[in-house]
């Protein structure tokens, strides 16, 4: 963890900030549900549980980004996209306090994840076919018959080659 670029730490920080914001929103939802301000008790409980689960998932992704785990790149980018959409929605709904924070954090997270230094650590190199010789017991792909043209026994098993 010591030789990570600043962009990777910024991306992990943005992801952790999103986790913290969702956690705070879930606590507020829990308080509203407990005081009876929720439209329905069941929906308030469900939203609170989903919120805490989402906060835990975002925190897990933030740890993955900080550790430069390859699996963390796509979930981090998708959560940034979702946060940006929610931020824009909040701004349109005249919730400038939450909306502005969400948009700024999402854009910072996107930029940090797409910087070349972070990209190098969070992406796989394309797989190249091995340079080994083909298996001598197998026919080349072009010489194989399509599945419908293969001979089979009465039980549907491939007929022995002769």
ABEGO torsion letter per residue (X at the ends): XAABBAAAAAAAAAAAAAAAAAAAAAAAAAAAAAAGABABAAAAAAAAAAAAAAAAAAAAAAAAAAAGBAAAAAAAAAAAAAAAAAAAAAAAAGBAAAAAAAAAAAAAAAAAAABAAAAAAABBBBBBBBABBBBAABBBAAABBBAAABBBBAAGBBBBBX
